[in-house]
């Protein structure tokens, strides 16, 4: 099933042109209602594979499937009018070969109507990025902490400290040279993110990186405080909707048990002849 093409507004070229300019505002979204809420205020909306943990209760992003990403990509696309829509390529859908990556990326774009895909990896994925870009698929790269590689990293640890900085720098250079239009820098030291941003010629999008990055991205559920027991250092909570939801559910449950809800205003009277119900 094909979707409509990306709507007017941001596109990969306009995002790339924002290098060094007004910071790019980016958020994740996984559903149509949330997409409609964030779209007017964002330059880029990402359907992240974090959907597996946020909405499906998976322990990591490794178990996310291509079909899951397409389903949520379609939902978000219905709520996007102006922001650039990017969909994550899930673990196992692109690492085998550039040809595999093209087959799956082209399917994602055709079935969701997104304008670009995102994949994780630096030097190791440079050939694949170049292959995709040459065939008309815009790519957003992702280096530093790459959540799909959490098992190899031994956890969600900061990447690029000390002697490891060189590897992250090499990754960022590689994806920029390969043709990615932007790159996410996740959970890297602030000074390293600042240096990479100054060096490469594509926008850097920080998450746990640096205010010097060309843009910032957060998981929308984290930013809204929907998880009461999850507080990463790099997340600023702009609301506490988890607590507000709990309070609302408690009030509802009490009203139901005390027969306060539904009240007279929530029920329908017997219809009388000649009167509308």
Secondary structure as UniProt FT lines:
FT   HELIX           12..16
FT   TURN            17..20
FT   STRAND          24..28
FT   HELIX           32..39
FT   TURN            40..41
FT   STRAND          44..47
FT   TURN            49..50
FT   HELIX           51..54
FT   TURN            55..56
FT   HELIX           61..63
FT   HELIX           66..77
FT   TURN            78..79
FT   STRAND          84..88
FT   TURN            91..92
FT   HELIX           98..112
FT   STRAND          116..121
FT   HELIX           123..125
FT   HELIX           126..134
FT   TURN            135..136
FT   STRAND          139..144
FT   HELIX           147..149
FT   HELIX           150..153
FT   HELIX           162..164
FT   HELIX           165..178
FT   STRAND          182..186
FT   HELIX           190..199
FT   STRAND          203..207
FT   TURN            211..212
FT   STRAND          215..218
FT   HELIX           220..223
FT   TURN            224..225
FT   TURN            228..229
FT   TURN            233..234
FT   HELIX           241..257
FT   TURN            258..259
FT   HELIX           264..266
FT   TURN            273..274
//
